[in-house]
Amino acid sequence: MVFTLPQQIAAIGFQNKNTVYTILFRAIAETLRKLAADPRHLGAEIGFIAVLHSWGQNLHYHPHIHCIVPGGGLSFDQSRWVACRKRFFLPVRVLSRLFRRLFLGELKQACDLDQLRFFGDTADLADPAAFNRIVKEARRVDWVVYAKPPFAGPEQVLAYLGRYTHRIAISNSRLVSIDGDRVTFRWKDYRTGGKQKLMTLDAHEFIRRFLLHTVPDSFHRIRHYGLLANGHRQLKLDLCRSLLDIPPPEQTAEEPDAKPPPLAQRLLRRNHDDHRRVDPAPAGTPASMERQFMIISSAASLQRSASACRGAEGRVLWPIVPERQRHQAFGRRKPADRNVKDTANTLKTLPDLSTCSAKAHPCQTPSTASAKSP
C-alpha cells in the first residue's frame, strides 16, 4: 500500500521534515490498525513495514510511504489467524478519508503548539488564518491511497524490500550520460502508462533535486508496527506460524571456514559493547556518587590503548558529564562506537580513583576533599 501527501501539504513537509514525517508515520499506522481492528472490515491485529520515500521518477519532491502488509492478522484473543478476503484487504476510500482526517488533525495540533516553521514561498502560512485556509482546502481533496495486488510469495516480498528499503533518489543504472555540465537520465512517465523517457538537466539543477530528499539526522525511514514491531516480533511470528501450521524457518549454520571480521572492526565492536555494559557501583562508593558514574566492567580494548583510570575491583569508572560538556569532548554527532584514541585521551584527563578517599568526590583535589570532610 502507498500513502501520498497532496502537493500543498508536501510544501509544508519540505520545510518541517522531522515533524511532518513523524506525523505521517503515526497517521498511517493508526489508520491501518484502526480499520483492521474494526470487525466490519477485518477484526484482527495486523503488522506491517513502512518505508518513507520522498521522490518521484523525475526527482521532484513527492513524499509518500510504502507499506508492506500481510493479508490478515491475529484475533484479539490470540487464538486464531484471521485472513482477509481474496484479493481484498481494506476499503481504499475509507482508508483515504481516515488517513486525511488523522494527518490534518495532528498537523493542526503541531501548528498550534508552534512546532512548524515557514519560509520563502510558504512564509504567509505563519498567519493562522492562512494556515487554516490551506488545511480546509486539503480536506476537500481526495488523498491518494494505492493498494497494490498481493505478492506471489516470499521471494517476491524480498525482491520488493530489496528494491525499496535502502533505495536512494536515483540509481546509477538510470544515469545515461554526463556531458560537461549536463546530466541525462531515464525516468518513467506514469501519466503515459509508465513509458520510459529521457530527461536532461543542468548539473546544478540535478544536484538540487537530488538533495531535496535528504532526511533529518537520526531519522528512521523504515519502521515496523503491530505484529512486526521490534519489541515482540519474534514472539508474535512464532504464534502466527503455529496457528497457520507453518514450520519455523531453518537456521542456516555458519560456514566453518568463514573468515572473522577485520581486527579493527572487532576492537570497535568490543569497545562499543564495553561502553553499553552498566554494573552496580563498587562497594564503599558514597550514595551521592552512585548515580554519577557508569561502571564499565570489561575494558580490555581500552586497557591496550592507554592507561585507564581504575577504581575498585579493577574496573573502569566513566563519569557522566553534562550534555554540553560531552558534546564538546566528543563532537555533536559522534557515533556510539567512538574512536578508541578519543576515548583513551579523555580517560587520561580523569583522576586516579584508586587513590581517592571514600568520602571525597573523585573530581576533587586532596586539599579540597580534606577541607570538606568532617
KEVEXTOR-796111 format. One line per field, with one value per residue (C-alpha): residue in one letter; z, x, y; residue number from 0. Coordinates in Angstrom, 3 decimals, m for minus. Layout:
residues N
resn c(A/...) .
w c(Z/...) .
u c(X/...) .
v c(Y/...) .
resi c(NUM/...) .
END
This chain:
residues 374
resn c(M/V/F/T/L/P/Q/Q/I/A/A/I/G/F/Q/N/K/N/T/V/Y/T/I/L/F/R/A/I/A/E/T/L/R/K/L/A/A/D/P/R/H/L/G/A/E/I/G/F/I/A/V/L/H/S/W/G/Q/N/L/H/Y/H/P/H/I/H/C/I/V/P/G/G/G/L/S/F/D/Q/S/R/W/V/A/C/R/K/R/F/F/L/P/V/R/V/L/S/R/L/F/R/R/L/F/L/G/E/L/K/Q/A/C/D/L/D/Q/L/R/F/F/G/D/T/A/D/L/A/D/P/A/A/F/N/R/I/V/K/E/A/R/R/V/D/W/V/V/Y/A/K/P/P/F/A/G/P/E/Q/V/L/A/Y/L/G/R/Y/T/H/R/I/A/I/S/N/S/R/L/V/S/I/D/G/D/R/V/T/F/R/W/K/D/Y/R/T/G/G/K/Q/K/L/M/T/L/D/A/H/E/F/I/R/R/F/L/L/H/T/V/P/D/S/F/H/R/I/R/H/Y/G/L/L/A/N/G/H/R/Q/L/K/L/D/L/C/R/S/L/L/D/I/P/P/P/E/Q/T/A/E/E/P/D/A/K/P/P/P/L/A/Q/R/L/L/R/R/N/H/D/D/H/R/R/V/D/P/A/P/A/G/T/P/A/S/M/E/R/Q/F/M/I/I/S/S/A/A/S/L/Q/R/S/A/S/A/C/R/G/A/E/G/R/V/L/W/P/I/V/P/E/R/Q/R/H/Q/A/F/G/R/R/K/P/A/D/R/N/V/K/D/T/A/N/T/L/K/T/L/P/D/L/S/T/C/S/A/K/A/H/P/C/Q/T/P/S/T/A/S/A/K/S/P) .
w c(0.000/m0.779/1.130/m0.557/0.677/m1.561/m3.043/m0.768/2.330/0.818/0.640/4.411/4.916/2.992/5.474/8.533/7.627/11.113/12.396/9.267/8.571/12.175/11.832/8.521/10.016/13.029/10.999/8.623/11.480/13.305/10.091/9.226/12.747/13.481/10.318/10.590/14.183/13.097/12.921/9.877/7.887/9.345/13.146/13.781/14.939/11.900/11.367/8.618/7.479/6.469/4.254/3.602/0.101/m0.893/m4.635/m7.908/m11.118/m12.179/m8.748/m7.716/m4.060/m3.679/m0.094/0.266/2.356/1.098/3.468/3.202/4.975/5.431/4.248/7.693/11.386/14.818/16.514/19.645/21.893/20.080/19.355/15.551/12.352/10.645/6.874/4.662/1.702/m1.506/m3.409/m0.958/2.257/3.362/1.516/m0.095/0.065/3.801/4.268/2.353/4.354/7.742/6.844/5.738/8.931/11.273/9.483/9.226/12.861/14.046/11.649/13.010/16.557/15.682/14.285/17.425/19.517/17.365/16.087/12.408/10.648/7.355/4.977/1.405/m0.597/2.490/4.782/4.664/6.353/9.613/9.796/11.473/9.097/6.026/7.546/8.362/4.795/3.428/5.810/4.684/1.044/1.784/3.414/0.138/m1.859/m2.280/m0.821/m2.772/m1.130/m3.584/m2.804/m4.991/m5.801/m3.301/m3.787/m5.264/m2.433/m0.028/m2.861/m4.349/m0.935/m0.529/m4.048/m3.289/0.002/m1.702/m4.266/m1.948/1.560/1.003/m2.363/m2.925/m5.137/m8.319/m9.026/m11.281/m13.758/m14.669/m15.494/m19.254/m19.767/m18.213/m20.877/m19.405/m17.070/m18.339/m16.861/m18.743/m17.003/m17.656/m15.965/m16.181/m17.044/m15.264/m16.898/m20.190/m18.834/m17.454/m20.739/m20.488/m21.327/m21.130/m19.133/m19.376/m16.560/m15.752/m13.230/m10.553/m11.015/m10.911/m7.623/m6.225/m6.930/m5.501/m2.243/m1.788/m0.437/2.490/5.782/9.237/11.301/13.146/11.470/10.785/7.261/7.887/10.747/11.939/13.519/15.061/14.826/13.276/15.950/17.242/20.865/20.314/16.667/17.260/19.791/17.519/14.418/16.272/17.317/13.751/12.423/14.981/14.145/10.408/10.814/9.177/10.304/11.620/9.172/9.044/10.876/8.469/10.021/9.833/7.461/9.370/7.042/7.266/7.838/11.058/10.770/10.498/13.664/13.676/13.411/16.294/18.521/17.789/18.380/21.693/22.682/21.811/23.903/26.870/26.847/26.938/29.972/33.288/36.653/40.224/41.973/43.748/47.466/49.521/46.991/48.719/47.957/46.470/43.839/42.785/40.088/38.837/37.304/34.813/35.510/32.525/33.754/30.927/29.006/27.549/24.362/26.324/28.501/25.420/24.049/27.064/30.827/32.091/35.299/37.597/40.620/42.985/41.785/38.804/36.851/34.869/36.104/33.433/34.677/33.366/32.395/31.426/27.848/26.738/28.040/26.433/23.076/23.491/24.269/21.566/18.999/18.468/16.235/17.159/16.588/19.533/18.982/19.466/18.250/20.714/20.634/21.532/24.421/25.711/25.545/27.567/30.164/30.624/31.896/34.695/38.222/39.647/41.532/43.344/45.429/46.256/49.724/50.103/51.452/48.756/45.360/42.702/40.889/43.997/44.776/48.025/49.678/48.790/49.901/53.272/53.780/53.166/55.130/58.749) .
u c(0.000/1.179/0.072/0.840/0.672/m1.039/1.118/0.026/0.834/4.098/5.340/4.854/6.554/9.664/10.401/9.424/10.650/11.140/7.737/5.711/7.393/6.726/3.072/2.884/4.161/1.890/m1.241/m0.673/m0.034/m3.185/m5.231/m4.253/m4.529/m7.830/m9.560/m8.110/m9.370/m12.926/m14.995/m16.822/m13.578/m11.140/m11.351/m7.738/m4.369/m2.162/1.500/3.299/6.564/6.525/9.231/9.466/10.256/10.278/10.994/9.264/10.829/11.751/13.390/10.773/9.728/6.950/6.684/4.930/5.189/5.196/3.584/4.029/1.063/0.311/m3.110/m4.585/m3.804/m4.232/m7.612/m7.841/m7.834/m4.675/m6.343/m6.667/m5.444/m7.977/m7.434/m8.705/m10.988/m9.440/m7.769/m9.236/m7.761/m9.338/m11.564/m9.287/m11.804/m12.286/m8.512/m8.022/m10.581/m9.441/m5.796/m6.636/m8.558/m5.896/m2.996/m4.602/m5.710/m2.146/m0.740/m3.125/m2.136/1.569/0.896/m0.988/1.975/4.356/6.222/6.127/8.309/7.546/9.999/10.128/7.022/5.205/6.070/2.462/1.317/2.745/m0.552/m3.072/m5.841/m3.745/m2.748/m6.344/m7.311/m4.727/m5.986/m9.574/m8.531/m6.675/m9.796/m11.702/m9.081/m9.131/m5.873/m4.192/m4.007/m2.977/m3.342/m1.153/m2.018/m0.638/2.764/3.078/5.265/8.149/10.666/8.683/8.431/12.212/12.715/10.355/12.095/15.473/14.335/12.594/14.014/17.521/16.994/18.211/16.558/18.227/20.409/23.455/21.630/19.294/22.132/22.644/25.361/27.188/28.190/30.022/27.528/24.517/23.163/20.821/18.868/15.937/12.573/9.116/6.196/3.276/0.863/1.573/1.383/4.921/6.642/10.433/11.711/14.976/15.430/18.417/19.122/21.797/24.245/23.279/19.569/20.256/22.169/19.463/16.771/18.886/19.482/15.753/15.485/17.894/16.254/16.910/19.765/18.928/15.517/14.357/12.981/11.993/9.631/7.809/4.347/1.862/2.869/6.186/7.165/10.677/9.634/7.644/8.159/9.702/7.040/4.179/5.641/6.095/2.442/1.326/3.333/1.816/m1.737/m1.087/0.763/3.862/7.194/9.767/12.454/15.573/18.534/21.426/24.590/27.656/30.307/33.295/35.766/34.142/36.662/36.368/35.749/38.800/40.756/39.787/36.103/36.362/38.090/35.487/32.660/34.214/34.743/31.114/29.858/32.010/30.502/26.981/27.512/26.425/27.230/26.336/28.605/31.596/31.496/32.370/31.078/29.164/25.444/25.883/28.254/26.301/24.334/27.327/29.217/28.639/30.921/32.381/33.096/35.367/37.519/40.258/40.423/40.795/43.497/45.533/45.023/46.070/46.345/42.772/41.532/40.882/38.624/37.601/37.824/39.947/37.039/36.944/34.749/33.297/31.912/28.547/29.237/26.627/25.386/27.086/30.481/30.010/29.359/32.451/34.564/33.296/31.598/27.887/27.197/29.818/28.674/28.113/31.310/33.681/37.214/39.418/42.045/39.489/38.227/41.725/42.662/39.567/40.317/43.818/42.258/40.347/41.781/43.094/40.056/42.071/43.777/40.540/39.068/35.651/34.329/35.891/34.380/36.741/36.955/38.053/41.651/43.019/43.132/39.519/38.381/40.066/38.662/35.100/35.354/34.113) .
v c(0.000/3.530/6.663/10.005/13.602/16.181/18.913/21.780/19.707/18.451/22.067/22.346/18.992/20.033/22.842/20.755/17.288/15.890/16.974/16.199/12.843/11.784/12.784/10.934/7.669/7.995/8.790/5.856/3.425/4.491/4.359/0.797/m0.576/1.147/m0.059/m3.565/m3.814/m2.928/m6.158/m4.773/m4.917/m7.475/m7.568/m8.501/m7.221/m6.693/m5.888/m4.020/m2.447/1.244/2.785/6.539/7.824/11.487/11.363/10.707/9.438/12.992/13.673/16.234/16.323/13.762/12.410/9.062/5.900/2.314/m0.191/m3.960/m5.578/m9.304/m10.438/m10.962/m10.796/m12.315/m12.414/m10.305/m13.389/m14.596/m17.946/m17.921/m16.311/m14.028/m13.956/m11.149/m11.743/m12.961/m10.092/m7.550/m6.200/m2.923/m0.387/2.204/5.049/4.584/4.368/7.614/9.573/8.335/8.959/12.507/13.257/11.899/13.576/17.016/16.839/16.221/18.815/21.437/20.489/20.831/24.312/25.330/24.168/26.276/23.204/24.283/26.858/28.594/30.272/31.524/30.670/29.390/32.316/33.558/30.325/31.653/33.544/31.183/32.275/31.384/28.047/27.148/28.009/25.553/22.849/23.395/23.119/19.887/18.436/18.856/16.936/13.151/11.857/9.092/5.669/2.981/m0.731/m2.909/m6.535/m9.077/m10.638/m14.114/m15.407/m14.743/m14.404/m11.519/m9.855/m9.985/m8.624/m5.725/m4.974/m5.057/m2.510/m0.078/m0.135/1.225/2.879/6.435/9.049/7.784/4.753/4.635/2.393/5.267/7.674/7.814/10.413/13.361/15.861/18.826/20.465/18.478/15.226/12.888/10.118/7.779/8.186/6.640/8.872/7.211/9.639/7.902/4.366/4.182/4.960/5.323/8.809/10.743/13.944/16.286/18.730/21.259/19.791/22.323/21.551/17.821/18.150/20.456/17.886/15.093/16.991/17.611/14.085/14.159/13.181/14.700/13.303/10.063/9.831/6.258/5.857/2.223/1.386/m1.729/m1.782/m4.189/m7.842/m6.829/m4.286/m4.873/m5.406/m8.615/m9.552/m12.973/m13.957/m12.880/m14.515/m17.807/m17.645/m16.912/m19.858/m22.208/m21.072/m21.454/m24.788/m23.384/m24.869/m22.393/m21.303/m23.400/m21.924/m21.543/m22.932/m20.733/m21.933/m23.357/m21.706/m18.291/m15.525/m13.486/m9.745/m7.483/m6.730/m3.051/m3.946/m6.439/m3.871/m1.207/m3.670/m4.742/m1.121/m0.378/m3.324/m2.284/1.198/m0.221/m2.506/m0.970/m2.601/m1.619/0.845/m0.759/m1.375/1.670/4.195/7.033/7.196/10.675/9.250/6.142/7.959/9.910/7.006/4.238/1.315/m0.433/m3.940/m5.073/m2.650/m4.810/m2.773/0.464/m1.050/m1.879/1.622/3.674/3.566/3.873/5.360/2.413/2.128/m0.656/m4.267/m3.227/m1.759/1.450/4.287/6.533/9.881/11.027/14.625/17.238/17.030/20.248/19.107/15.680/17.321/19.490/16.423/14.094/16.322/16.842/13.845/11.242/7.629/5.295/3.328/6.249/6.150/4.289/7.023/9.725/7.618/6.955/10.652/11.519/8.866/10.323/13.563/11.786/11.438/8.185/6.910/4.240/6.977/8.849/8.732/7.094/10.379/12.533/13.198/11.752/15.070/16.986/17.695/16.186/19.590/20.341/16.897/17.213/20.702/19.490/16.236/16.368) .
resi c(0/1/2/3/4/5/6/7/8/9/10/11/12/13/14/15/16/17/18/19/20/21/22/23/24/25/26/27/28/29/30/31/32/33/34/35/36/37/38/39/40/41/42/43/44/45/46/47/48/49/50/51/52/53/54/55/56/57/58/59/60/61/62/63/64/65/66/67/68/69/70/71/72/73/74/75/76/77/78/79/80/81/82/83/84/85/86/87/88/89/90/91/92/93/94/95/96/97/98/99/100/101/102/103/104/105/106/107/108/109/110/111/112/113/114/115/116/117/118/119/120/121/122/123/124/125/126/127/128/129/130/131/132/133/134/135/136/137/138/139/140/141/142/143/144/145/146/147/148/149/150/151/152/153/154/155/156/157/158/159/160/161/162/163/164/165/166/167/168/169/170/171/172/173/174/175/176/177/178/179/180/181/182/183/184/185/186/187/188/189/190/191/192/193/194/195/196/197/198/199/200/201/202/203/204/205/206/207/208/209/210/211/212/213/214/215/216/217/218/219/220/221/222/223/224/225/226/227/228/229/230/231/232/233/234/235/236/237/238/239/240/241/242/243/244/245/246/247/248/249/250/251/252/253/254/255/256/257/258/259/260/261/262/263/264/265/266/267/268/269/270/271/272/273/274/275/276/277/278/279/280/281/282/283/284/285/286/287/288/289/290/291/292/293/294/295/296/297/298/299/300/301/302/303/304/305/306/307/308/309/310/311/312/313/314/315/316/317/318/319/320/321/322/323/324/325/326/327/328/329/330/331/332/333/334/335/336/337/338/339/340/341/342/343/344/345/346/347/348/349/350/351/352/353/354/355/356/357/358/359/360/361/362/363/364/365/366/367/368/369/370/371/372/373) .
END
